[in-house]
Amino acid sequence: MATVFVPTALRRFTAGQSRVEAAGATVGEVIGQLEDSYPGIGERLLDDSGDVKRFINVFRNDDEIRTLEGLATAVDESDKISIVPAMAGGSN
């Protein structure tokens, strides 16, 4: 199973865990398994059309999945999946 790193804002769905294990052949399947195990997390990651929300970045190892094959990006058991909410703001 891949290791999924959960950002602080979503840890209420994972009982405070900063990382969890999830199975799946693709990033989309891993997110689906996360939703099965931790109901509610999927709707925080995916929009109504089933794509990753634009302000959420998902990495497989060091690569953002939008630069790969999106949710169809292949996942191996040794992979690390990081969910990273985009930061907004800055100085004036």
C-alpha positions in Angstrom: 0.0 0.0 0.0 1.1 3.5 -0.7 1.8 6.0 2.2 -0.5 9.0 2.0 0.7 12.2 3.8 -2.4 14.0 5.2 -2.2 17.8 5.7 -3.2 19.3 9.0 -6.5 20.6 7.7 -7.7 17.1 6.7 -6.5 15.2 9.8 -9.9 15.4 11.4 -11.0 12.8 8.9 -8.1 10.5 9.8 -8.4 10.7 13.6 -5.4 13.0 13.7 -3.1 10.8 11.7 -0.5 12.6 9.6 0.0 9.6 7.3 -2.1 6.6 6.4 -1.8 3.6 4.2 -4.1 3.2 1.1 -4.2 0.7 -1.7 -4.8 1.4 -5.4 -3.2 1.1 -8.8 -3.7 4.8 -9.5 -3.9 8.0 -7.6 -7.7 8.0 -8.2 -8.1 4.6 -6.7 -6.0 5.6 -3.7 -8.2 8.6 -3.1 -11.2 6.3 -3.5 -9.9 4.0 -0.8 -9.2 7.0 1.4 -12.9 8.0 1.1 -13.9 4.5 1.9 -11.7 4.4 5.0 -12.2 8.1 6.0 -15.6 9.3 4.8 -15.7 12.9 3.9 -12.1 13.3 2.8 -12.9 12.7 -0.8 -15.2 15.6 -1.2 -12.5 17.9 0.2 -10.1 16.7 -2.5 -12.3 16.2 -5.6 -14.7 18.6 -7.3 -18.2 17.8 -8.6 -16.7 16.4 -11.9 -14.4 14.1 -10.0 -11.2 16.0 -10.7 -8.7 17.2 -8.0 -9.8 20.6 -6.8 -7.7 23.4 -8.3 -6.5 24.5 -4.9 -5.3 21.1 -3.9 -2.0 19.7 -5.2 -1.4 15.9 -5.1 2.1 14.6 -5.5 3.3 11.0 -6.2 6.7 11.0 -4.7 8.2 14.3 -6.0 6.0 14.8 -9.0 2.7 16.8 -9.0 0.1 14.5 -10.7 -1.1 17.2 -13.0 2.3 17.0 -14.7 1.9 13.2 -15.0 -1.4 11.5 -15.8 -3.6 13.2 -13.2 -5.8 10.8 -11.3 -4.8 8.0 -13.7 -1.1 8.3 -12.5 0.1 4.8 -11.6 0.9 4.1 -8.0 3.3 1.4 -6.6 3.2 0.1 -3.1 6.4 1.9 -2.2 5.1 5.3 -3.5 4.4 8.3 -1.2 1.3 10.4 -2.0 1.3 13.9 -0.6 -1.8 16.0 -0.4 -0.8 19.7 -0.3 -3.4 22.5 -0.1 -2.3 25.5 -2.2 -1.3 28.5 -0.1 -2.9 31.8 -0.8 -2.0 35.3 0.2 1.2 37.2 0.5 2.4 40.6 1.4 1.1 43.8 -0.1 
